[in-house]
């Protein structure tokens, strides 16, 4: 049966036991190919309501609506994602939605509706704070990573896991679409967008940065340390006062410990740049939010490393926990953080973290600051040995950037970029 808004009702009543045929079903299509603010960019997402019950249906697309031709994607990734939820529920059950039904043939599964929680990206954009969040994210990632690594699994089980979650098509999407900067093809860019794109070009033409950039892409492809989420950003995290739940796990594959950390923390770096200058908030609100974001960085890293160490302590293994393992995770994650932040920031498409700033001029300033932070992270990441070193760096770069920001310097950037 072809799945669509029109056929979904009869499909659900015929194939599942979740609904009562005597009661009306309310079906809402949550995604479309034009609105990239809506989740489900590579899937069809539906909300199904009947009485007090509410579910989410996720149905895989075969093609991504994008100016970049990535070809057909195997919709079988939908079942792989279902298996990922099942696996991670065994590690951190409270951090993933419940799954109620899967149809491998039709590339569809039904999961818990968590829309009573808030999407983290917009939660942060509104200047809200959840003090438990950094700790919960660090614990979720550390448990997911450690328990799917060779620290926990024997060689045979590790090989089987890597083979089952090879997911090469989605790996290609990450490498070609997420990690690579792309040339701007639009011919209607405004002056701010042109200036940002030129800054991006200047950054990626610096040998020191580009050589490191290519190294990190190669590292992502070749380093097979654990099962990673692969798309762990702030729109794929839902929160409430006491809970955190991660969604959208179809990019799950074997990769480096550092990637999920860096990719997520890139969102915090964007928010840090935005709240350093956003005139829509008072000075006191901006200060409070940037201090909160700095604490978030510290909490994510500390809970990740503490949880990893705790799991290792209780794990019987012949491997020795290398003393430099955490340092390499930290330094690599900083690189992935900078990469993700640069490609997102310089892209002329919609990006809620920055679009939240109503002034075009100050939106440009926030993006320019974000790029300056990323540039310095790239250049100095090999010398950063602690999280405190990193936090000191971004505060100092931010303060220097803002102290140098005058009307004259702003005009110079716009003219000469």
Protein Blocks (a to p, Z undefined) as FASTA:
>chain_A
ZZdfklmmmmmmmmpckbcfkbccddddfbdfklmmbghklbccddddehjbccdddddd
fbdcdfbdgbjadfklmmmmmmmmmmmmmmmmmlpccdfbdcfknopaddddfklpccfk
lmmmnopacfklmmmmmmmmmmmmmmmcfklpcfklmmmmmmmmnommmmmmmmmmmmpc
cddfbfkbcfklmmmmmmmmmmmmpmklmmmmmmmmmmmmmmcfbcceklacfklcccdf
kbccdehjllgccddfklmmmmmmmmmmmmmmmmmmmmkbcfklmmmmmmmmmmmmmmmm
mmmmmmmmmmmmmpccfbdcdfklmmmmmmmmmmmmmmmmmmmmmpcbdcfklmmpmblk
lmmmmmmmmmmmmmmmmmmmmmpmbfklmmmmmmmmmmmmmmmpcfklmmmmmmmZZ
